[in-house]
């Protein structure tokens, strides 16, 4: 089965995690969400990445990219 990671809502840093718990999962995505999804991913399968985001914090987006890159390498 393919690994699926969904990035939805505004991309925010970890400092905003409390707000995500208050507003809901589809409102924002933190780098920790991507890291947690990768931790449970099957390394023998490909990753399908779904992005439904208007944008957000560049540093948080870069942290997500680094997590994905490190998982692949």
N, C-alpha and C positions, 0 to 999 in steps of 0.2 A: 504494500500500500504506500502511496506517495505521501510524503510529508507536506502538510499545508500550513502556511503561516499567513495570518491576516493582519494587515496594518490598516487600521481605519481611524478616522477622526484626525484631530490635530496631533502632530508629533511633538511630545513634550519631554522634558528632562525628568529624572527620577524625583526631583524635588516636588513635582506636581502629582505624585502617585496618590496622595490622600484625596485630591480632587477627583481623580478617576474613580476611586471607590465611592465617592459621593454622587457623581453624575452618571456613572455607568461605563461599561466596557467599550461601547461603540463611539464614545465621545472623544477619546484620546488613546494614543498608544505610546508607551514608554520603552526605552531600550531594554529594560528588564523583561518586558513581555516577549521580545524577540529572543533574548538569551534563554528564557525559560522554555520557549517552544523548541529551540535548538537543542537544549539539554535532553529533552524527551524524544528527539527525532532519531529515526533509524538511519544510521550512516551508510547503509547499503542502498538506500533509495534517494531519488532526487527530491529537491525541495520545490514546491509550487508556492510562489509568493504572490498574494493578492494585496494590492495597494489601492485603497479608497480613502485618500487623504488630501485635504486642500493645502497641506504643507505644515510648517511649524518651525521649531527651533533647529537650526543647522547643526549645532553640536549634538543634539539627540539623534538626528538623522545619521550623522557621521558615526556615532556609536553603534547604531544598528548595522550600518554597512560593514564596520570593522568586525562585529560579531558574526555576520554572515561570511565574510571573507575568511576569518579564522576557522570557522566550521568546515569550510570547503578545503582549506589547505591543511 
